[in-house]
């Protein structure tokens, strides 16, 4: 039996967060949540885990630090410098290059992490997307079996939202119909 996707829209963040909490407790899967601005109530209701983008930044910084030191040591060793008995690989000046490469690689790691974890760039909008989600409205896309549709729609109405049923074939959301 194919699932039905329900797109619920809300005028305020509190109603959307309350609906998210209720849907999580009813075990209906959440597919997408749209918000015109980042809200703490919605993030708390979704119980999102921490983003791994910070690990990309950390790995980039560590690679940059060692790459900067390695570059400095390599270039100092390649030149036949007369250093009058001092060590060719002086650590203090190499910290500057290591520090600068740490910053550079951290930023590059952060950008790579952001692009990969946010799955950017997205070339097409999802079919259930409404332009109001970028301005004033909140949206929640959930799915349920056809016999649970009335329960989910009643929950959405009870929390102050408006629901639409988005029917699906096996692969992606294709048709939007309004349910009264």
N, C-alpha and C positions, 0 to 999 in steps of 0.2 A: 504494500500500500504506500503510495508516494506521500511525502510530507508536504504540508502547506506552510508557506512562509508568511508571517504576519508582520507588517510594518506598522509600528505604533509611533505616533507623533505627539509631542507634548509642548506646551507653551512655556513651562518653567522647569528648572533643574530639579526641584524638590519632587515633583510628580514623577519625573523620569527616574530619579534615584529610587523612589519608593517602588516603582514598577520593576526596576532591575532587581531589587532585593526580593520582591515577591516571586519573580520569574526564577531566580536562582533557587529559592526554596521549593518551587514546584518542579524542578528538574527539567524545565524546558531549555533547550540549548540556545545560547545567545550567539548570533552570528556577527552582528555589527552594531555599534552604538555611534550615533552621530551627535555632535555637540557644536554649537557655534563658538564656544570658548571652553578652555580647560576648566573643569569644575571638580572641586575636591569631593563633593557628595557623590558624584557619578563614579569617580575613581575608587572611592571607598566601597560603594555598592557593588562594583564589578570585581573587587578583590583581586586586582591585577598584581602579578608578581613584578619584581623589579626588572627593569630593562637591562639586557646584556651589553648595551652600548658602552658602558663604563669599562667593561673588560677589554673592548677593542681599544679604548683610549689608553688603558694601562699597558697592554701589550705593545702598542705603538710607541709609548714613552720608553719602555724598557729597551725595545729594539733600537730606538733613536739614541738612547744614552750609550749603549754599547757600540753602535755604528759610529757615533761621533768620536768616541775614544779610539776605536779601531782605525778610523780614518786619520786621526791625528798621529797615532803611533806609526801607521804605515807610511805616511808622508814624511815624518821625521826620520824614519829609517831608510828611506829611499835616497835622501840627499846626503851627500858626504859632508856633513857639517863639522867644523872644528869647534868643539865645545869646551876645550881646555880641561878635560878630566871630569866635567860635569856629566850627569846622565843625559842621554839623548832623549829619552822619554821622560820628560819632566811632567809630573802629574798635575800640578797646580794650573798651568796654562791650558792643559787639555780638558780641564773641567769646563772651561768656557765653551769649547766646541761641543763637548758632550751635553751641556745644558741646552745649547741652542738646538742641537739635533733632537733632544728630548721633546722640546716644545713643538718642533716641526712634525715629528713622527706622531706625537700625541694628537695633534690636530688632524693629520691625515688618517690616523686610525679611527678617530671620532667620526669623521665624514664617511669613511667606509662602513663603520658600524651603523650609522644612521641610515645610509642608503640600503644596506642589506637587511636590517631588522625592520625597517618601515616598508620594505618591498617597493622602493621607489626606483624609477619613475613609474607611475601608473598612467597608462595612455588612454584608458577608457573608464568612464564612470560606471559604477554598478547600476543596473537597471532600476533598482528601488530608490536610488538617490534623488532627493528633492533639493532644489536650490535654497529653500528655506532653512535647511540644516546648516548653511553657512552664515545665516543672518540671525534668525530669531527663534527657531524651533529646535527641539531635541528629537532624535529618532532612535528607535530600538527595533532591530530585525531579529525575530525569533522564529522558531519552527515548531510545529506540532502535528500530530496525526489529525486527519479530518474530523474524527469524532471528538477531539479536544478543542476544536476551534472556538466553539461557543464559550467555553470556560475561559480561554485566553482573551477573547474579545471582551467578555464581561469584566475580567480583571483590568484590562486597559481602560475601559469606560469608567470603572469604579475609581481608578486613580486619576481621572481627569484627562485622558488621552483620546485620540481618534485612531481607529485601526483600519488598515486595508489588508486584504488578503492578496498575497502575491503567489500565484500558483507556480509549480516547478515541474519541469521534466527531470530526468535523472541527473542532468549535468549542471544546469545553471538556471537562475531565475529568469523567466522569460516574459510573463504577462502580468499586468497589474489590473486588478478589478476592485471596485469599491464595494464594501459590504455595509449595509445599513444596520 
